């Protein structure tokens, strides 16, 4: 695949590739037409007409190369004149003759022709203009003035001499002038005056190019034509003898050029599209993008922007999402800026999103987006198309239009609709607080091979600081069938469990440790059953790890909608894991047995609560032994039961169920009976509140 040249204003693709638009054939037609015009008239003006960006400059370049490749009598001399550089007729005229002279061959045969043409230009140019163009010093200026006084100063005579010389040379000269539609009205009239009057010379032909409607608009702003399109067209007809209308840029042409440009980008970045990505991009292109890519320049500009910013994003974003976002950034910059302002709503992380959805119908939500797009500068006739492009990117917008939207699929493909990947599309790279996909995969490979590496260290650091995103990305790897080192990750997660610093998500309802727990459950289920006990035991080797191991075992063996206090399964692996984790918890709590219950740490009480999930029978026996050996029940409860936060009660049904699993409520109330019956309230207010709550929940029998 020949690479596309995106970053210049030359022909869209280089000459080594296929002529997708038939421009070579059209240039050949223009050359043949020039020959026919030359056979019928001494001079003439031809106009290459087409919209901006349609490839006029490309065709002009091909015409020039074809003419220059001819030999002998058919050889054309080429003079390219840029009228933008000159603001008055005198300067423009001198420049014309200067360019014509420069185009003539340097041989002796042409010296007289060059002299006569220079004499004509000198005769009609003021000395000041001539001096500026020729770069004369003061001595040269005096000599030029002297020559003009003493010689034949008649412009008509000078013109006749130039005409005779050009006829005798019998060599056609083509003066090429591009982009006349970008001149001001006064500048444009100067060019036409030059072409039709001053520069009307034998064997000198003109090929000019412009966008017709733009040129007519410019002419209508001039005093000569006035605000009349009909007069402007009549004026053009007097100037131009032959029109060369550039062939229309068909949908087939746009599709072929876009396909070749896309393939060039994919090749240069070492990428390819899956069938699913091809379907998604085809839908976006033929339904929405194609209408905006109506000229070769528009195609080149769009894919040039994509090529310029893909760089470090290759492999780190969804390619189709990237191409759609690039289209919006290129053609709808206001809409592109709108995305950042509504990031939370677009990615489904807005606190107000659920409220809006519950109070508004899909039609109302869609109209809200249309209003935003108008405010962002989208033209009215394009609003629905832009809105549907947003729906291809964001599941939330898809839902607002009344259709289903798969948020999980957006995350799996690293789409902009995922909060984990949105920022990559805004900063044209992977932010510093993110981990590139290659580094992420390398970290998992290092962990699987038990090989130390910077990537693995970075992943574990981010697991503590950016828990939600890292766990989701690991889940994405699992869901797509990628190999994930479950056992190593579980051990690493257990080591990091007590050091999580990520802020809660989902309106504060999902903490970092909850995200870790759900991932740990899935990873444990990925392991063969016979490996699970040893991995859970390894996780429980530290107090923090024991907490995660117990929660993981409980979630893996208890249905999500089951509030069972402890493991109910009878599978061998689960029974082995329960005993192994309980043994580790016992070891972690051994130092606490030598201290009073009042001196239990927060970790100690957390381990006691977690123990009930795995092996409540052994926990109950252990606690009763502690009570028999000196721990007081009320101070122990003061540590186990945390102070209530309004409006939640200090002891509810869940707390009672936990106490029953740990002590048996009958035994607990029997042990506490003396203080429950006592009329003296404990000095510790928290313990007093616990006693009062227990009195209120005490069974009437038993």
N, C-alpha and C positions, 0 to 999 in steps of 0.2 A: 504493500500500500504506500503510495507516494504521499508524503506529509503535506498537509495544507499550509499555505502561507497566510496566517491569520493577521499578522501584525504589520501589514503594510497596506498601501492604497493602490497596489498594482492589481493585475488580473487576479480573480479569486483563487484560482489554482494554477500551479506552474504548468509549463508547456509539456512536461513529461506525462501528464495525466490525460485522460480522455476529454475531448471537447464536448462537455455535457450539454452546453446551450447552443451548439452550432455556431459559435462566434467566428471560428476560423472560416467557415463557409460564407458567412455573411460579410466578413472582411474581404474575402476574395470577390464577392459580388460588388462591393464598393470600389475595389481596384479596377474591375472591368468597367464599371460605370464611369470612373474617372477617365479611362481611355476613350470611351465613347463621347464624353463631354469635350475632351480635348480635340477629337476629330471634327467636332462641329462648331467650336467657338474658341477664340483666342484666350479668353479668360472666363471665369465663372465662379459661382459660390454654391457649394453643396453644404447641406446641414444634416448632421447626424442627430436625430431627435429621439429622446426617451426620458422616462422619469429619473429622478435622482436615485442613484444606487443601482440602476438597471444594467450597468456594464458598458456605458459609452466610452469611458476612458480605456477599457480593455480592448474594445473594437478599434479605437483610434491607434492604440499601440500595435495591434496586429496589422492594420493597414500600412502603417509606417514601415514595419519590418518587411512586409511583402513588396512594397515599392522599392525599398532599398536593396532588396535581393535581386532585382532585375538588372540585366546587362544591356549595353549598347544604347540604341535610340530610345528604347522603352524605359530607360532609367529615369526616375524622378528625383529631383533635388528637394530636400525637406527642410523647411524653416518652421520652427515651433515658436510661437509668440504668445507670451502670457500677458494679456491686457490688464490684469490686476495691478501690474507694477507701474502703470502710467496713468496720470490723472488728467492730461490734456491732450489735444489732438496733435500739437507739435511734437511732444515727447513720444507719443505713440507712433507718429509717422516716421520720425527718425529711427525709432526702434525697429519698425517694419523693414526699412531699407538696410539697417544694420544686420538684421537676421537673414535677409535675402542674400546680402553680400557674403555673410559667413557660411551660407549653405552652398555657395558656388565653389567648384573645384579650385585648387590652388595653382593650376598650371598656367603657362604663359598665354595660352589661347583664351583664358578667361579674364585676363588682366584688364582689357578694355571694357568688358561688360561690367566688371566690378567698379571701374572708374566712372562709367556713365551713370550707374545706379547711385554711386556715392555722390556724384555731382547733382543729381536730381534731389536726393535727400538734403544736400547742403543748400540747394537753392530755395527750398520751401521751409527750412528750419531756421528759427531765430538763432543768432549767434550764441545766446546764453544757453539754449537747449543743446545746441551742437557741442558747445564746450563741455557741458555736463556729461553728455553721452560719450564724447571722444576722449575726455580726460586731458584736454589741452592745457598747457601752462600759459603764462602771460605772453611769452614770445610766440607760441603757436597761435594764440588768440589774435595777436596783431597780424600775423601772416594770413590767417583765415579771413580776417576783415579786409586786408589788402587784396587778396585774391577775389573776393566777392565784388569789390569796387571796380577793379580793373577788368574783370572777365565778363562773360555773358551772364548777367544775373537774371535773365528771364526764366521763370519757372516753367513756362510752356516749352521754351526751347530745350531746357534741360530734360523735360519729360520726353520730348520727341527723340532726343538722343538716346535716352534710356530704353525707349520702346524699340528703336531700330536695333540697338545692341542685343536686346532680348530676342527679337525676331531672328536675327542672324545666328544667334547661339542655338536656337531651336531646341532648347532643353526645358521641359516643363518643371516648374517650381510649385510645390504645394505648401501653402502656409496653413498650419494647423493651429486652431485656437479652441481651447476646451473651456467648458463651464461658463459660458457667457451669461447664464441665468443668475450668476452670483454677483454681477456688476450692479452698480447703482443706475438709475435711469439716465443720468448725464453721461456716465462712462459708456453705457451701452450705445447711446446715440453716436458717441465719438467713434466707436468701433465700426458701426455701420457706415458712417460717413467715410471712414478710411477705406473700407472694403469696396464701396460702390463708386467712390469718386477718386480719391488720391491714389489708392492702390490698384486702380483698374488698369492693369498693364498686360501686354501680350505674354503668353506662356506662364502667367502667374495665376494660380487657382487657389481657392480658399476652401478649407474644410473646417466648419465650425460645429460645435456641439452644444446642446442645451436641453433643458426640460421645457417643453413648449408652454405649458400652463403657467409655469413660474415666469418665463420670459414675457408672456403676454401681460401678466400682472405688473411686471416691472415697467413695461412700455406704457401701460395705462397711468402710471404715476408721473409720466413725463409731460412737459408742456406741449410737445409736438403732437402727441396722440390724444391726450386727455383721457377721461374716464369712459372709454368706449372700447370694448373688446373687438368689435367689428373693424374699427379703424386700426387697431393694433394688428389684426390679422392681415388687413390690406397692406399695411406697412411692411410686414414680414414678407409677403408675397413679392414685393418690389425688390427686396434685397436678395432673396434666395431663388435660385433657378431650379435646383433639384433637392427634393426631400429624401432623406434616408431614415425612414422610421424603423427604429430597433424592434425586432420581433418581440411579441409579448412574452413575459416570463410566466409560463404555464405552471399549473399545480404539479404536473409531472416533472418539470424542470426543477422546481423548488424541492420536491421530494428527493430527486436524484442527487442534487447538490447537497442537501442536508444529510442524506445517508452517507455520502462520501466524506463529508466533513466530520460526521460523528465517528465513522470508522477510523479516520485519521487520528482523532483524539484518543480513541480507545487504544489504537496501536502505539501511539507515542507514550501512553501512560501504562502500558502493559495490562490493560483491562479487557474484559469481555462482558457481554450481557447474557443473562440467563433467559430462557423462553418467557418466564414470567415478567422479567424486566422489559423485554422487547414488547410484550403486550401492553404493559402499563405506559411505556413511552409512546407507542403507536397511538394509543387512545388520546394521550395529551396532545400529540403532534397534530393528528388529523382533525381532532375536534376543536382545538383552540390555538395551537401555536402557528399552524400553517397560514391562517388568515393574517398573521402579523409578519410573516416572512415572505413578503411579496416581491422583493428585489434581491439580486445577488449580494448587494452590500448589506442588506438586513440579515441574510443568512450568515455571511462572513462575520459581521459584528457580533451576532449572538454566539456562534460557536467559538469565536475568538475570545469572548469573555469567559466562556466555559473553560477553554484551554488555559487561560491566564490564571484562573483561580483553583483549578482542580488539584494541581501540585500535591501538597501535603495531605489533602483530603482524600486522595485516591485510596480506597480500601477502608477509610474511616467513616464514610457516609454512604447512604443509599444513592446509587448513581442516578436513578430516575428522579428522585426527589431533588438532588443537586441540580440536574438540568432544568427542572421546572422552576426552582428557586432562582437560578441564574436568568431564566427568561423574565421572571418578574422583576428582578433587580435591573435588568437591561432595559426593559420596555415599560415597566410600571414602578419606577423608583419610589413613588409615594406609598404604594401598596407594600413594597419590600420593607420600608421603614415601619409600616403599620404592624408587621408581624412582631417586631420586638416589643412594641407597646402592649400587645395583647398576648404576650408569651404564655402567661399562666392559663388563660382561657383556652388558647389553642392547644396546649399540651395536657389539658385536663387537670391541672393542679390548682385552679382557682377556687378559693373558698366560696365565692358567690356563684360558681357554675351550677351546682345542684339546685340552688334556689331559683336561678333564672329558668332552668329547664322545667322545674315543677310549676312555675307560674306562667310560662309562655308556650304557645303552640309552635310547632316547627315553622309555620309560615311567618309568624312574628319574629322568630329568631333569625330566619333567613333575611327578612327585611332589615333587621338590625345590622347585619353584615353588609347589605347593599348600601345602607346609609353610611357606614364606615368607609366603604370603597369610594363613594362619591366624595367624601371628605378628604380622601387620600389622593384625589385627582384623577381617578379612573373615568374615562369617557362613558357617557350613559349607555351607548350602544355596546360597550365592551364589558359592562359590569357583570352580567350573567356568566360570560365566559371566564372572567377572572375568578368569580366566586366558585365555579366548578373546578378550576385549577386548585384553589385552596382546599376544596373537598377531596381532591386526589392526594393532597399532602397531609391533611389533618382529619382524623376520625371525628373530632368534636364538631367540625364544620359539616362533615357528612351527616352527622346526627341532626344538626340544626336545619339541614335541608330535608329532613324527614326520612333519611336512609340510615341503615346500620353502619357503624364504624368500628373497626377492629383495632383498638389501641394496642393490644398485644402484638399484632402483626406489624404495626408501625415501629415498635421497639425492636422486634426481631430483625427487621431489615435496616436498622440504624437510621430510621427516617427522622425528618425534622419534627414530626408529630410527637416524638418521645421527648420527655424532659431531659433524658440522659444524653441526647444527641443534638438538641435544638441549637445550642450555642455554637457548635461547629460550623453551622451554616451561616452564622452571623459574623464570625471572626475569620472566616476563610482558613481555618486550621483547627488543630486540636488545642483547646485552651490549656494553660499551665496547670489548672486544677483537675485536668482530665488525663486519662491514660490511653495513648493510641492503641488501636486494635492489635498491631504487630507486637507491641510491648506487652500487651495483656496476654496474648497467646504464648509469647515467649516465657512469661512468668509462670503460666500454667505448665508449660513443658519443663521448666526448671524444677518446679515443685514435684511433678510426676517422676522425674529422674533423680530426685533428691540431690540436685546439684545447686549449690549456692549461686546467686546472681543478683545484679542490681534490679532487674525487672521484678523478680519474686519479692525482694525486699520492699520495692515501691508498692506492689499490689497489697501486701500485708499492711503497710502503713495506711494506704487508702481504705483498706477494709475497716480500719478503726475510725478514720476521719470522714469517709464518704460511704458509709455502710450500705445505704439504700441502693445507690447506683451500682456499686460493685456486686452486691448480691443479685441484682436484677440482671446484670451482664453475665454473671455465671449461670443464672437460670436460662438466659437466652442460648448460651452454648449448649446446655443440656437439652433444651427443647428442639434444637436443630440437629441433634445427634452427634455433636462434637464430643471428643474424649475429654472428660473432666476428671482430674485426680481426686476422687471423692474422699478417700481415706486421709490423704495428706491435707486436704482443705479442711476437713473436720477437725483434725488436730490443731491446725493453725488457727481456726476460728475459736477453738476452745482457749488457746493461749491469748487471743486478743479480746476475749469476751468481757473481761473486766475493765477494758480500756477504751470502750466505744465513746466517741465524742460527737457523733452525727446528731443533728437536730431532728426532732420528730417530723414526720410527713403526714399527709392526708388530714389536714386541719389539726395536727397534733395528736392524732389517734394512733399512729403507727410509729413506735420508737425504733431505734437502731437495733436493740436486742431482739425485738419481735421479727424484724426482717431477717436477722441472723438465724433465729429459731426455725423459721419456715424453710429457709434454704438448707439448714442442717438436717431437717426431717427428710427432705427430698434426696439429699446426698446419701443419707443413711440407707434409704430405700433402694438407691442405685447399687449398693454393695451386695454381694452374695450373702445370704443369711448367716452362713458359717463365719463370716468375717466381722459381723456387726458387734458381737460381744467384745472382742479384743480392741476394736477401734473405740467403742464407748469407754472401755476401761482406760485406754490411753488418753482420751479426752478428759476423763475425771481425775487425772493425776495431779491437777492443781485445784484449789478450792473453786476458783471462777469456772474452770473447765468442768468441774463436777456439776455445777449449776446448769450449764448448757447441756451436758450429757444427759442429765436427768430429764430436762425439758424435752430434749430431742427424742429420748426413748418414749416418753409419755405421748408426744405428738405422733410418733410413728406407730404406736400401738393402740391409739384411741381415736375414733372417728371425730371429725371436726365439730360435729354437733352434739357430742357426748360429753357431759360434765363429770364423768367418772373420775373419782379422786386418785385412782392408782391404776397400774397396768393390770388389765384383765385377761390378756391373751395367755394361752397355754403353750404357745410355740416354744420349742426348745431354746432357740436363740434368744428370745425375749427373757425367758427365765434365767438363762445364764448371764445375760447382760444386766438384769435387775440385781442379781447377787453381786456381780463384779462392781457395779457402780455403788451399791450400798456399802460394800467393803471399803471402797476408797473414801466415801463420806465419813465412815466410822474413823478412819485414820486421820482425816482432816479435823475431826471434832475431838480427838484424843486429848490435845492440850487443854480444851475447855473443861474437861471433867475434873480437873484439879482446881477450878475456880468456882466461886459462888455463882448462882444463876444470875445475880444482878450484874455480873461482869461479863456476860456473854456479849460478843461483838455482833455487829450487823451481819458479817459473813457467817458467823456461827448460826444465827437464827435463820438466815436464808437457807443454809444447808439443811437444817432441821425440817423446814417447810418442804424443801425439794425431796428429802428422803422419803416423805410420805407417799410421793408419786411412784417411787420404784418398789419400795419394800416396807409397807406400813407395819407389818407384823414385827419385823426386826426393830423398827424405830420405836414402836410401843414398848417393847421389852427393854430397849436401851433407856428410854425416858423413865420408865418405872424404876429401873435400877438407879438412875440418877436421883430420883425422888427419895428412894430408900437410903441413899448414901449421903443425903444432906441438902440437896436442892429443895428450896421451898416452892410450892406450886404457884403461889400468887406472884412472886417476883419473876418466876419463869414465864408466866403468861404476860407479865408486863413487858418482857422483852419480845415475846413472840407476836403479840398483838400490838400493832402500831396505832398511835393516836388517830382518831377519825378526822376526816376533812369534810366539812359541810358540803352538801346535805346528806352525805353517806353516814349510816349508823356505824358505831364502833364494832358491833358484832352483828353480822347478818347470817343468813342461812349458809353461805359459802364458808364463812369462818367457822361456824358450828360444825359443818361437815369435815373441815380440816382438823378441828380439835378432836372430833370423834375418831378420825382415822389415826391420830397420833396418840390419844390417851384412852379412848372410849369415854363417852360422856358420863356414863354411870360411875366409872372409876374417878373421873375428874371431879364430879360433884361430891363424891364421897370424901375425896382428899381435901376439898375446899370447904366442907360442911362447917367446920368450926368457925372460919372467918365469915362464911355466909350468914351464920346464925348470930354472930357477934353484933352488938349494938355500937361497937367502936369502929369508926371509919379509918382506913389506913391513912397514914400521913401523906403518902404518895397519891396525888390526885388522879393520875392515870390508872393506878391500881384500883383506886376507889371506883372509877368509872367502869372498869372491867367487872368488878364485883356486882355493881348495880345492873349492868347489862346481863350478866349471867343469871342474876335473880329473875330478871324479866323473861329470860328464855328457859328457865328451869322447868323440866317436865313436871306435870302434876302428879305423876305416879312414878314408882321406881326408886 
